[in-house]
Amino acid sequence: MNATEPARSIRSERTASATARPPRPRILRGERPSYDLADRDVEYIRTTLPVLRFYTQVYHRAEVRNVERVPASGPVLVVGNHSGGITTPDAPVFAVASIDRFGPERAVFLLSHDIVFHTPFAPPLKKWGMMPATRANTRLALDAGHVVMVFPGGDYDCFRPTRESARIDFGGRKGFIDVALETGAPIVPVVQIGAQETQLFLTRGEWLAPFSPLQSAFRSKLVPLAFGFPFGLTMGGVNLPMPAKITAQVLEPIDVRARFGRNADRDEVYDHLTTVMQDTLDRLAGERRWPIIG
């Protein structure tokens, strides 16, 4: 589990990703909201916060740097890299840090895969502000002046092999850029490292997907293989996460309209964002000395 393996250049990554796996800007789509902002329950968050704080700050020893860079008011689109498979700690790590800085009244809504909302965990997750990743839901929260966190790489990113843990890989997905331009919300990049060490992720398993009966149900072309505790080698990484140290760096906000214009070239915005995030991830990877320990 080498966290410091050099990443390929972002531009060559974008070209390769587009060739090997066509961009699917589907993470922000839809016409009518499927989430009610009132489902987010501030009192429930206050009650359950100690549990999530223990998980992120004690179990994962999470360190979130410069969370004050997130604007204290107004709409914000937080864009993060995604790691850790189905037990990804990325969202709770940021959510807890945001609450500690701004209080639970500064709402953070977290975009997630549809499958999450067909599980017994859906009701409490909705109370925490987790909502299906559609364009309509995203605009609903941003238009109300809230923070929305999106992981453009989705499953493609969070199931990347552990040997590629120090690599930003959104798979060419750019739908979030359209939403930033439409709403005028600044993009705040958040780069995290450590979660890809919670298991030994071996492969995304794209070659297995055509043989999987769950492909349509999970709306994914991946059948990832991972090795972890207590079940060993599994499909989908169904294991308990190891207590890897998580380090997150919040970067300066990017006003997409002001920097690139209202008719910005999506590729230019994408290249700039992934480049600054990759540079940051390279620095964070350089700080790590040991897998899991950090």
Backbone hydrogen bonds, N-H to C=O, Kabsch-Sander energy under -0.5 kcal/mol:
donor,donor_aa,acceptor,acceptor_aa,energy
3,A,1,M,-0.9
5,E,2,N,-1.0
13,E,9,S,-2.1
14,R,10,I,-2.6
15,T,11,R,-2.0
16,A,12,S,-2.6
17,S,13,E,-3.1
18,A,14,R,-2.2
19,T,15,T,-1.5
20,A,16,A,-3.1
21,R,17,S,-2.8
26,R,24,R,-3.3
37,L,35,Y,-0.6
39,D,36,D,-2.8
40,R,37,L,-1.3
41,D,127,K,-2.2
42,V,40,R,-0.7
45,I,41,D,-2.2
46,R,42,V,-2.4
47,T,43,E,-2.1
48,T,44,Y,-2.3
49,L,45,I,-1.5
51,V,48,T,-0.8
52,L,48,T,-1.6
53,R,49,L,-3.0
54,F,50,P,-2.1
55,Y,51,V,-2.1
56,T,52,L,-2.4
57,Q,53,R,-2.7
58,V,53,R,-0.6
58,V,54,F,-1.6
59,Y,54,F,-2.6
60,H,55,Y,-1.2
62,A,56,T,-2.6
63,E,246,I,-2.1
65,R,63,E,-0.6
65,R,248,A,-3.0
69,R,66,N,-1.9
70,V,67,V,-1.8
76,V,146,H,-1.8
77,L,186,P,-2.7
78,V,76,V,-0.7
78,V,148,V,-2.9
79,V,77,L,-0.5
79,V,188,V,-1.7
80,G,78,V,-0.5
80,G,150,V,-2.3
81,N,190,V,-1.1
84,G,158,C,-0.5
85,G,158,C,-1.4
86,I,236,G,-0.5
87,T,84,G,-1.2
88,T,85,G,-1.3
90,D,83,S,-0.5
93,V,89,P,-2.4
94,F,90,D,-1.9
95,A,91,A,-2.9
96,V,92,P,-2.6
97,A,93,V,-1.6
98,S,94,F,-2.7
99,I,95,A,-2.3
100,D,96,V,-2.5
101,R,97,A,-1.5
102,F,98,S,-3.4
103,G,98,S,-0.5
103,G,99,I,-2.1
106,R,103,G,-1.3
107,A,105,E,-1.4
109,F,147,V,-3.2
110,L,129,G,-2.0
111,L,109,F,-0.5
111,L,149,M,-2.4
112,S,131,M,-2.0
116,V,113,H,-1.4
117,F,114,D,-1.8
118,H,115,I,-1.7
119,T,116,V,-1.1
122,A,119,T,-1.7
125,L,121,F,-2.0
126,K,122,A,-2.6
127,K,123,P,-1.6
128,W,124,P,-1.1
129,G,126,K,-1.4
130,M,125,L,-2.4
131,M,110,L,-2.7
133,A,112,S,-2.1
134,T,132,P,-1.9
135,R,29,R,-0.8
136,A,29,R,-0.8
138,T,134,T,-2.1
139,R,135,R,-2.6
140,L,136,A,-2.3
141,A,137,N,-2.0
142,L,138,T,-2.5
143,D,139,R,-3.1
144,A,140,L,-0.9
145,G,142,L,-2.0
146,H,141,A,-2.2
147,V,107,A,-2.2
148,V,76,V,-2.8
149,M,109,F,-3.1
150,V,78,V,-3.1
150,V,148,V,-0.5
154,G,151,F,-1.6
156,Y,153,G,-1.0
157,D,153,G,-1.3
157,D,154,G,-0.5
158,C,154,G,-2.4
159,F,155,D,-1.5
160,R,157,D,-1.6
162,T,201,F,-2.4
164,E,161,P,-2.2
165,S,162,T,-1.9
167,R,164,E,-1.0
169,D,167,R,-0.6
173,R,170,F,-1.3
177,I,174,K,-1.5
178,D,174,K,-0.9
179,V,175,G,-1.4
180,A,176,F,-2.0
181,L,177,I,-2.2
182,E,178,D,-2.6
183,T,179,V,-2.6
184,G,180,A,-1.9
187,I,254,I,-2.6
188,V,77,L,-2.2
188,V,186,P,-0.5
190,V,79,V,-2.5
191,V,249,Q,-2.5
192,Q,190,V,-0.5
193,I,247,T,-2.2
197,E,194,G,-1.8
198,T,195,A,-1.7
200,L,227,F,-2.7
201,F,196,Q,-0.5
201,F,199,Q,-1.0
202,L,200,L,-0.5
202,L,225,L,-2.5
203,T,225,L,-1.3
208,L,205,G,-1.4
209,A,205,G,-0.9
211,F,208,L,-1.8
212,S,209,A,-1.9
215,Q,212,S,-1.1
218,F,214,L,-2.6
219,R,215,Q,-0.6
220,S,215,Q,-1.5
223,V,204,R,-1.3
225,L,203,T,-2.1
226,A,234,T,-2.2
227,F,200,L,-2.4
228,G,232,G,-1.5
229,F,240,L,-0.6
232,G,228,G,-1.8
234,T,226,A,-2.8
236,G,224,P,-3.5
236,G,234,T,-0.5
239,N,237,G,-2.1
240,L,229,F,-2.9
242,M,198,T,-2.1
244,A,242,M,-2.4
245,K,292,I,-2.2
246,I,60,H,-2.0
247,T,193,I,-2.3
248,A,63,E,-3.3
249,Q,191,V,-2.9
250,V,65,R,-2.4
251,L,189,P,-2.8
254,I,187,I,-3.0
255,D,253,P,-0.5
256,V,254,I,-1.2
259,R,255,D,-2.6
260,F,256,V,-2.7
261,G,256,V,-0.6
261,G,257,R,-1.8
264,A,261,G,-1.2
266,R,264,A,-0.6
269,V,265,D,-2.1
270,Y,266,R,-2.8
271,D,267,D,-2.8
272,H,268,E,-2.3
273,L,269,V,-2.7
274,T,270,Y,-2.7
275,T,271,D,-1.8
276,V,272,H,-2.3
277,M,273,L,-2.1
278,Q,274,T,-2.3
279,D,275,T,-2.5
280,T,276,V,-1.7
281,L,277,M,-2.6
282,D,278,Q,-2.6
283,R,279,D,-1.7
284,L,280,T,-2.4
285,A,281,L,-2.7
286,G,282,D,-1.9
287,E,283,R,-0.8
287,E,284,L,-0.7
288,R,284,L,-0.8
288,R,285,A,-0.7
293,I,291,P,-3.0
294,G,290,W,-2.4
